[in-house]
Amino acid sequence: MSESPLERTEVLKMIYYDDFLYSIVCALRGPDLTNSEPLKDVFTWPIRWICSGYVDPIKKILDLIKPGNVTTIIYSLPLFEGNIKHYLTHVYSAYRSFHKIGVIPKDVFEYVRECIEVVKKISEMLRSGVSFEDIDVDSYTEPIAIQYKELCEKYKLVKVSEDV
């Protein structure tokens, strides 16, 4: 890059004072959690890829934020150490910003939001002492699987397989 330190400082100011850009940049780093690779792979990597400008945002989201991957996150929740709610707040804000600035359509944002909410809800249940045996995970993931299939059909970007 040939930008001067002053030009970079101006870019940083622009990001800092733009709520949408700031929320996206905050989510780029990923979770400050131990053992959180599934979270990063599913929710952070699409943000990074979208910011690179080299991918179709809808396709990248549907490639990585699949119901099966969300289920993997859910069953990995006991392994994560740290404040998952804080991380999910940043991720939610980034995807909301992508929607607000026109990078992703409303229905794709709503799908991502629902995936985040499912993870957050089950995480809160586990944190409150509810055991996995008492949680019907399928009842939480089936609605997102339906949304996912509808989005795949609508955008004709991903071949829907049986293992979503």
LOLUMTOR-696652 format. One record per residue: x, y, z of N, C-alpha, C in turn; residue number from 1; chain. Coordinates in steps of 0.02 Angstrom, whole numbers, plus 32768, in hexadecimal, padded with zeros to 4 digits. Example, Ala and Ser with C-alpha at 12.3 -4.5 7.8 and 13.67 -1.06 7.14 Angstrom:
BEGIN
((8294,7EE4,8186),(8267,7F1F,8186),(8294,7F5B,8186),1,"A")
((8282,7F90,8162),(82AC,7FCB,8165),(8285,8002,818A),2,"A")
This chain:
BEGIN
((802A,7FC5,8000),(8000,8000,8000),(802C,803E,8000),1,"A")
((8017,8070,7FDC),(803F,80AC,7FD7),(8022,80E6,7FFF),2,"A")
((7FF1,80D8,8029),(7FD4,810E,8051),(8006,8127,8085),3,"A")
((8001,8166,8092),(802C,8183,80C6),(800B,8177,810A),4,"A")
((8033,817E,8140),(8015,8177,8183),(7FDA,81A6,818D),5,"A")
((7FDC,81E1,816F),(7FA5,8211,8176),(7F66,81F7,8154),6,"A")
((7F6E,81DA,8118),(7F34,81BE,80F6),(7F16,8184,811E),7,"A")
((7F40,815B,813A),(7F27,8124,8163),(7F03,813E,81A1),8,"A")
((7F1E,8172,81BE),(7EFD,8191,81F8),(7EB8,81AB,81E5),9,"A")
((7EB2,81C7,81AB),(7E71,81E0,8194),(7E40,81A6,818A),10,"A")
((7E58,816E,8170),(7E2D,8133,8169),(7E17,811B,81AD),11,"A")
((7E45,8118,81DD),(7E34,8103,8221),(7DFF,8131,823F),12,"A")
((7E05,8172,8236),(7DD3,81A1,824F),(7D8F,8193,822F),13,"A")
((7D91,8188,81EE),(7D52,817B,81CA),(7D30,813D,81E7),14,"A")
((7D57,8108,81F3),(7D3B,80CB,8210),(7D20,80D8,8256),15,"A")
((7D48,80FC,827E),(7D35,8107,82C3),(7CF3,812E,82C9),16,"A")
((7CE9,815E,829C),(7CAE,8188,82A1),(7C73,816F,8278),17,"A")
((7C7B,8138,8255),(7C45,811A,822F),(7C2D,80DB,8254),18,"A")
((7BF2,80DE,8271),(7BD9,80A7,829B),(7BD8,8064,8275),19,"A")
((7BC5,8066,8236),(7BC2,8027,8210),(7C06,8009,8205),20,"A")
((7C35,8032,81ED),(7C79,8018,81E1),(7C9A,8003,8222),21,"A")
((7C8F,8029,8256),(7CAE,8019,8297),(7C96,7FD4,82B0),22,"A")
((7C55,7FC7,82A9),(7C3B,7F87,82C1),(7C58,7F4C,8298),23,"A")
((7C63,7F57,8258),(7C80,7F22,822F),(7CC9,7F16,8243),24,"A")
((7CEF,7F4B,824C),(7D35,7F45,825E),(7D3C,7F23,82A3),25,"A")
((7D0F,7F33,82D1),(7D12,7F13,8313),(7D08,7EC8,830F),26,"A")
((7CE2,7EB0,82DF),(7CD5,7E69,82D9),(7D0A,7E44,82B0),27,"A")
((7D33,7E68,828C),(7D65,7E48,8261),(7D96,7E1B,8287),28,"A")
((7DA9,7E2F,82C1),(7DDC,7E0A,82E7),(7DC4,7DC5,82FB),29,"A")
((7D86,7DBF,830B),(7D6C,7D7F,8321),(7D66,7D7C,836D),30,"A")
((7D53,7D42,8386),(7D44,7D3C,83CD),(7D83,7D3C,83F9),31,"A")
((7D7C,7D5C,8433),(7DAF,7D58,8467),(7D9C,7D1F,8496),32,"A")
((7D95,7CE5,847A),(7D80,7CAA,849F),(7DB2,7C72,8493),33,"A")
((7DB9,7C47,84C4),(7DE2,7C0D,84BC),(7DBA,7BD6,849A),34,"A")
((7DDA,7BB0,846F),(7DBB,7B77,844C),(7D81,7B8C,841F),35,"A")
((7D86,7BC6,8400),(7D4D,7BE2,83DB),(7D52,7BDD,8390),36,"A")
((7D7A,7BB1,8376),(7D81,7BAB,832D),(7D3F,7BA2,8308),37,"A")
((7D10,7B7A,8321),(7CD0,7B74,82FC),(7CAD,7BB8,82F5),38,"A")
((7CAF,7BE1,8329),(7C90,7C23,8324),(7CB2,7C4E,82EF),39,"A")
((7CF4,7C4E,82F1),(7D1A,7C76,82C1),(7D0D,7C5D,827A),40,"A")
((7D0E,7C1C,8270),(7D04,7C00,822E),(7CBF,7C11,8211),41,"A")
((7C8D,7C11,823B),(7C49,7C1B,8223),(7C35,7C65,8221),42,"A")
((7C43,7C8B,8254),(7C2B,7CD0,8257),(7C5E,7D06,8245),43,"A")
((7C9E,7CFB,8255),(7CD1,7D2F,8248),(7CEB,7D2C,8201),44,"A")
((7CF8,7CF0,81E8),(7D15,7CEB,81A5),(7CE9,7D0A,816E),45,"A")
((7CA7,7D02,816F),(7C80,7D25,813B),(7C8A,7D71,813E),46,"A")
((7C8F,7D8D,817A),(7C9B,7DD5,8180),(7CDD,7DE7,815F),47,"A")
((7D11,7DC1,816D),(7D53,7DCE,8150),(7D51,7DC9,8104),48,"A")
((7D31,7D94,80EB),(7D2E,7D8B,80A3),(7D06,7DC3,8082),49,"A")
((7CCF,7DD7,80A0),(7CA6,7E0D,8084),(7CCF,7E4D,8082),50,"A")
((7CF4,7E5C,80B7),(7D1D,7E98,80B9),(7D54,7E97,8084),51,"A")
((7D6B,7E5C,8070),(7D9F,7E58,803D),(7D86,7E71,7FFA),52,"A")
((7D45,7E6D,7FEF),(7D29,7E84,7FB0),(7D2E,7E52,7F77),53,"A")
((7D49,7E17,7F84),(7D54,7DE7,7F4F),(7D20,7DB0,7F4C),54,"A")
((7CEC,7DB4,7F73),(7CBA,7D7F,7F74),(7C73,7D9C,7F6E),55,"A")
((7C46,7D72,7F5B),(7BFF,7D83,7F5C),(7BE9,7D7B,7FA5),56,"A")
((7BD4,7DB0,7FC6),(7BC2,7DAC,800D),(7B8C,7D78,801D),57,"A")
((7B59,7D74,7FF4),(7B23,7D45,8001),(7B3E,7CFE,7FFB),58,"A")
((7B63,7CF0,7FC7),(7B7F,7CAD,7FBE),(7BAD,7C9B,7FF7),59,"A")
((7BD8,7CC9,800C),(7C08,7CB9,8042),(7BE3,7CAB,8083),60,"A")
((7BAF,7CD3,8091),(7B88,7CC7,80CF),(7B66,7C83,80CC),61,"A")
((7B47,7C73,8094),(7B24,7C33,808E),(7B55,7BF8,808A),62,"A")
((7B92,7C04,8074),(7BC5,7BCF,8074),(7BDD,7BBE,80BA),63,"A")
((7BE1,7BF0,80E6),(7BFF,7BE5,8128),(7BCD,7BE3,8161),64,"A")
((7B97,7C09,815D),(7B67,7C0A,8194),(7B2E,7BDA,8182),65,"A")
((7B3F,7B9B,8182),(7B0E,7B66,8173),(7AF1,7B4B,81B4),66,"A")
((7AB4,7B33,81B2),(7A96,7B16,81EE),(7AC2,7AE1,820F),67,"A")
((7AE1,7AB7,81E8),(7B0D,7A83,8205),(7B48,7AA2,822A),68,"A")
((7B63,7AD9,8210),(7B9A,7AFB,8232),(7B83,7B1D,8271),69,"A")
((7B46,7B38,8270),(7B2A,7B56,82AD),(7B20,7B20,82E2),70,"A")
((7B09,7AE5,82CD),(7B01,7AAE,82FC),(7B45,7A9A,831A),71,"A")
((7B79,7A9A,82F2),(7BBD,7A8C,830C),(7BD0,7ABE,8341),72,"A")
((7BC1,7AFE,8335),(7BCF,7B32,8367),(7BA8,7B22,83A7),73,"A")
((7B69,7B12,83A0),(7B3F,7B05,83DB),(7B5D,7ACD,8406),74,"A")
((7B71,7A96,83E6),(7B8C,7A5E,840C),(7BD4,7A6C,8425),75,"A")
((7BF3,7AA0,840B),(7C36,7AB4,8422),(7C33,7AE8,845A),76,"A")
((7BF8,7B02,8468),(7BF1,7B37,849A),(7C13,7B28,84DD),77,"A")
((7C0E,7AEB,84F7),(7C2E,7ADE,8537),(7C7B,7AE4,8535),78,"A")
((7C97,7AE2,84FA),(7CE0,7AE6,84F3),(7CF9,7B2E,84F2),79,"A")
((7CCE,7B5D,84E1),(7CE3,7BA3,84DC),(7CEC,7BC1,8521),80,"A")
((7D23,7BE5,8528),(7D30,7C08,8567),(7D34,7C52,8559),81,"A")
((7D08,7C79,8579),(7D06,7CC1,856F),(7CBF,7CD8,8567),82,"A")
((7CB8,7D17,8554),(7C77,7D36,854F),(7C5B,7D30,8508),83,"A")
((7C38,7CFA,84FB),(7C1D,7CED,84B8),(7BE8,7D22,84A5),84,"A")
((7BC3,7D39,84D6),(7B8F,7D6B,84C8),(7BAE,7DAB,84AD),85,"A")
((7BE6,7DBF,84C8),(7C09,7DFB,84B1),(7C1F,7DF2,8468),86,"A")
((7C3C,7DB8,8459),(7C51,7DAA,8414),(7C14,7DAC,83E5),87,"A")
((7BDE,7D8A,83F8),(7BA4,7D87,83CC),(7B85,7DCC,83C1),88,"A")
((7B8B,7DF8,83F2),(7B73,7E3C,83EA),(7B99,7E60,83B3),89,"A")
((7BDC,7E58,83B2),(7C05,7E76,837E),(7BF5,7E59,8339),90,"A")
((7BED,7E18,8336),(7BDE,7DF7,82F6),(7B9A,7E0F,82DC),91,"A")
((7B68,7E10,8309),(7B26,7E27,82F5),(7B2A,7E6E,82D9),92,"A")
((7B4E,7E9A,82FC),(7B54,7EE0,82E5),(7B75,7EE5,82A1),93,"A")
((7BA6,7EBB,8295),(7BC8,7EBC,8254),(7B97,7EA9,821C),94,"A")
((7B73,7E72,8226),(7B44,7E5D,81F1),(7B0B,7E8F,81EA),95,"A")
((7AF4,7EAD,8220),(7AC1,7EE1,821B),(7ADC,7F1C,81F2),96,"A")
((7B1A,7F2E,81FE),(7B39,7F64,81D7),(7B3E,7F52,818D),97,"A")
((7B52,7F14,817E),(7B54,7EFF,8138),(7B0F,7F08,8118),98,"A")
((7ADB,7EF8,813D),(7A97,7F02,8122),(7A88,7F4C,811A),99,"A")
((7A97,7F74,814C),(7A86,7FBC,814A),(7AAA,7FE1,8112),100,"A")
((7AE7,7FCC,8102),(7B0C,7FEE,80CC),(7B01,7FCD,8088),101,"A")
((7AD4,7F9B,8085),(7AC0,7F7E,8046),(7AEC,7F45,802C),102,"A")
((7B15,7F29,8057),(7B41,7EF2,8041),(7B1B,7EAF,803F),103,"A")
((7AEE,7EA5,806F),(7AC5,7E68,806F),(7A7C,7E7C,8074),104,"A")
((7A50,7E55,8055),(7A08,7E64,8059),(79EB,7E52,809D),105,"A")
((79B0,7E6D,80A9),(798E,7E64,80E9),(7984,7E1A,80FB),106,"A")
((796E,7DF1,80CB),(7960,7DAB,80DB),(799F,7D85,80F0),107,"A")
((79D8,7D95,80D1),(7A17,7D75,80E4),(7A2C,7D8C,812A),108,"A")
((7A25,7DCD,8137),(7A33,7DE7,817A),(7A07,7DC5,81AE),109,"A")
((79C6,7DBF,81A0),(7999,7DA0,81D0),(79AB,7D57,81DD),110,"A")
((79C3,7D34,81AA),(79DA,7CEF,81B3),(7A17,7CEE,81E2),111,"A")
((7A48,7D18,81D4),(7A84,7D1A,81FF),(7A70,7D2D,8246),112,"A")
((7A45,7D5E,824D),(7A2E,7D73,828F),(7A0E,7D39,82B5),113,"A")
((79E6,7D12,8293),(79C5,7CD9,82B3),(79F8,7CA5,82C8),114,"A")
((7A2A,7C99,829E),(7A5F,7C69,82B1),(7A83,7C81,82EF),115,"A")
((7A93,7CC1,82F2),(7AB5,7CDE,832C),(7A89,7CD8,836A),116,"A")
((7A49,7CE6,8362),(7A1A,7CE3,839B),(7A13,7C9C,83B6),117,"A")
((7A13,7C6B,838A),(7A0E,7C25,83A0),(7A4C,7C13,83C9),118,"A")
((7A86,7C25,83B1),(7AC4,7C17,83D7),(7AC2,7C3B,841A),119,"A")
((7AAE,7C7A,8419),(7AAB,7CA1,8457),(7A7A,7C83,8489),120,"A")
((7A3F,7C6F,8471),(7A0B,7C53,849D),(7A23,7C12,84BD),121,"A")
((7A3F,7BE5,8496),(7A56,7BA5,84B2),(7A91,7BB0,84E0),122,"A")
((7ABD,7BDF,84CE),(7AF5,7BF0,84FA),(7ADC,7C08,853E),123,"A")
((7AAA,7C33,853E),(7A8E,7C4D,857D),(7A6E,7C14,85A5),124,"A")
((7A4C,7BE7,8583),(7A2D,7BAE,85A5),(7A62,7B83,85C8),125,"A")
((7A97,7B75,85A4),(7ACD,7B4C,85C0),(7AEF,7B70,85FB),126,"A")
((7AF8,7BB1,85F3),(7B18,7BD8,8628),(7AED,7BDB,8667),127,"A")
((7AAB,7BD6,865D),(7A7E,7BD8,8696),(7A76,7B93,86B8),128,"A")
((7A99,7B61,869C),(7A98,7B1F,86BD),(7A6E,7AEA,869A),129,"A")
((7A4C,7AFB,8665),(7A25,7ACA,863F),(7A57,7A9C,861C),130,"A")
((7A4B,7A5B,861E),(7A78,7A2C,85FC),(7A62,7A21,85B4),131,"A")
((7A91,7A0A,858A),(7A80,79FD,8544),(7A48,79CB,853E),132,"A")
((7A45,799B,856B),(7A10,7968,8568),(79CB,7987,856D),133,"A")
((79C6,79C1,858D),(7986,79E2,8596),(7977,7A17,8560),134,"A")
((79A3,7A1C,852F),(7999,7A4D,84F9),(798A,7A28,84B8),135,"A")
((7953,7A39,8499),(7941,7A1C,8458),(7962,7A48,8423),136,"A")
((79A1,7A3A,8414),(79C8,7A63,83E5),(79A5,7A67,83A1),137,"A")
((7988,7A2F,838A),(7966,7A30,8349),(792E,7A63,8346),138,"A")
((790B,7A6D,837D),(78D4,7A9D,837C),(78ED,7AE4,8371),139,"A")
((792D,7AF0,8382),(794B,7B31,8376),(796A,7B36,8331),140,"A")
((7985,7AFF,8318),(79A9,7B02,82D8),(797C,7AF4,829B),141,"A")
((7944,7AD3,82A5),(7918,7AC5,826B),(7900,7B05,8249),142,"A")
((78EB,7B38,826E),(78D5,7B75,824B),(790D,7B96,8222),143,"A")
((794B,7B93,823A),(7981,7BB0,8212),(7991,7B84,81D6),144,"A")
((7987,7B43,81DC),(7991,7B17,81A2),(795E,7B27,816B),145,"A")
((7921,7B36,817F),(78ED,7B49,814E),(78FF,7B8B,812D),146,"A")
((7913,7BBC,8155),(7928,7BFD,8139),(7962,7BF3,8109),147,"A")
((7992,7BCA,811C),(79CD,7BBF,80F3),(79BA,7BA2,80AF),148,"A")
((798F,7B70,80AF),(797A,7B51,8070),(7955,7B83,8044),149,"A")
((792B,7BAC,8062),(7907,7BDF,803C),(7937,7C11,801D),150,"A")
((796A,7C26,8043),(799B,7C56,8028),(79C4,7C36,7FF0),151,"A")
((79D7,7BF8,7FF9),(79FE,7BD6,7FC4),(79D5,7BD1,7F84),152,"A")
((7996,7BC2,7F8A),(796B,7BBF,7F4F),(7961,7C04,7F30),153,"A")
((7956,7C36,7F5A),(794A,7C7A,7F41),(7986,7C95,7F1C),154,"A")
((79C2,7C8E,7F39),(79FE,7CAB,7F1C),(7A23,7C7C,7EEE),155,"A")
((7A0D,7C3E,7EEB),(7A2B,7C0C,7EBD),(7A77,7C0E,7EBF),156,"A")
((7A92,7C15,7EFC),(7ADA,7C1B,7F04),(7AFB,7BDC,7F20),157,"A")
((7AD5,7BB5,7F45),(7AF1,7B7B,7F67),(7AC4,7B3F,7F59),158,"A")
((7AE3,7B09,7F48),(7ABD,7ACB,7F40),(7AAA,7AB2,7F85),159,"A")
((7A6B,7AAD,7F93),(7A53,7A96,7FD4),(7A5E,7A4B,7FD9),160,"A")
((7A80,7A37,800D),(7A8B,79EF,8018),(7A64,79D8,8054),161,"A")
((7A63,7998,805E),(7A3E,797B,8096),(7A5F,798A,80D9),162,"A")
((7A9F,799C,80D9),(7AC3,79A5,8118),(7AC6,79EE,812E),163,"A")
((7A95,7A16,811C),(7A94,7A5B,8132),(7A84,7A5C,817C),164,"A")
